[in-house]
Amino acid sequence: MTNYSNPRMEAKIENWPHGSQRVLAHFYVETDAKKGQRAVRETTGKPKKLTYARQVRIVDGDDGKTYILELTMYGHISIMKGDMKYQHETIFERDPRYAEVRKMFD
């Protein structure tokens, strides 16, 4: 179980792994008035974008990794890994951690 901290709308991470290279990764939250928010990661080439959620925050895990918190349209919190390929975990309203993690969107 990962603990999350430092919620923010933008982050620049040095030495991000990109193939056999290490590059600067720029994470930020894109907002659309009708669709909501989504996370974007720019390294080299075309930006990687997640689907829209109600709210999104970039956070640090206590394991030293970068994660994306998404408050979904259904009310649960989806946590994506920084590579934006896989979901790390989902926190539902009945989870004891929900209230604490939900505050990161305030």
Steps between C-alpha positions, in 0.01 A plus 500: 500500500652828385458829686471815291607859565581833335189541276556748218388603153848497344833325555833481319698184566868476406654169383169344392567165326421521128621193314876485552515873583424717802296811417302780665134401548248782529170395660205738508122501531296612201153642574198510271188680627264226373711182518692551826873451554764261371869441558757562228863388494748653256845355447614483139259482208123486534353565850336207682148583624263313727122504465296770676396475863321743734829607659864399465813551714862399460636349823807335646485149642691396809681255269669793320284473187267749331127421481187659354189519721172517310166572664284308255154591375369220727655639820779250562869591477709334233879511542708469184871430488718781366565308179126547431471142376360319802269566789675461835190477721143616551369650823124468548286700744481207743884489527627653829758704303239659272433816707870574544586453132184686389630814681787519250256640244399798720 
